[in-house]
Structure formats: structure tokens, C-alpha cells
């Protein structure tokens, strides 16, 4: 039983918000409260809940990227100027066993 509400909790079932709470952060409080009501809850098995959570995380990340792009902010992954690659050495090659040998001329 739940500690306060006396609801029977079934193992292997997860409670899930149908409309994710993070999607309500931009709304005024009187509209946001709808996301916390019982009709926004559902039960899901662990696998389905994991898939839904993964899909929502991707959507949330995309929304964050789009907001950053619109505001002119750079991506978090790039802090400074792009580094110039020095390329690979053309005179040697690595064998499958890891040894480095001179490259054969063709």
C-alpha cells in the first residue's frame, strides 16, 4: 500500500505522465496545474515506460537545441574555435596486430 493514499502499488508497473511535466514549464501556473492531475497519469510496463522516456528525452533535447539556435547561442559541445586536424601520416601504416610499418610505395 502507498504510505498516504492507500493505493495498492503493483510491482513491475510504472506510473507515467501522459503529457510530460517538462513540456509545461513555459505555461502559466493556472494551465500548468493540469499536468499534475490524475487524468494525466497512466500505468505502463517497465519496457514501454523506458521506450516512452527515451523518446521524450530525445524530443526534449531537440527542443532545447532549437531554442539555443533561435537565441543565437552555440552548442554546448563546442566551447571554442574548431580545431584543425593535422591529418594522418602518409609514410607509415598500422598492421592488424598494432605494429607500425613503413607504407609500401605503389
Secondary structure by P-SEA (a helix, b strand, c coil): ccccccccccccbbbbccccccccccccccccccccccccbbbbcaaaaaaaaaaaaaaaaaaaaaaaaaaccccccccccbbbbccccccccccccccccccccc
